[in-house]
């Protein structure tokens, strides 16, 4: 218990990530063993060839992009529980904003970890209640009146966060916003590729910030 927090968080994080991988693969393996029904190797490889490169690429990009913002504890917890772009990252950033701490600091990492943990508990509770009350809630969730609201949950979530961060450094935000606007106008189907485009926008913002700083248009 006398070891530094950062050392212990990496030890436990690696352990839980390894356990999560085992649990994720346990059910299909157990089902195949119980029913003695194994997938055809060639068909399995063909299916994996179409999705694995995409998920691996997105996973690497998200790890490089989100880890500096979430910190060690928040990253381990977020990647194990999932849904980073839609839920965990906005929760962590909003919590740090309310607490008045910056990402990448010790206080920021603690706030981020707590926020992601709380959001995981809340998500689990909501899903549990949703499963229990699915029959009663289904007519409400599928109503035409609420359809536009459910279709705009993600834009409204990131829009609210975007106002805070764009107004803080609007010069840096101009380049990624213009790039995304032109991209979505030319290729509207890419609007659904949030997991890939969020890191791309972050890289564009970093490049724009470096260029503005070197030209003397940005003070840090």
Secondary structure, DSSP 8 states (H G I E B T S, - for coil): --S-HHHHHHHHHHHHHHHHHHHHHHHHHHHHHHHT----HHHHHHHHHHHHHHHHHHHHHHHHHHHHHHHHHHHHHHHHH--IIIIIHHHHHHHHHHHT--TTSHHHHHHHHHHHHHHHHHHHHHHHHHHHTHHHHHHHHT-HHHHHHHHTHHHHHHHHHHHHHHHHSHHHHHHHHHHHHHHHHH-GGGGG-HHHHHHHHHHHHHHHHHHHHHHT----
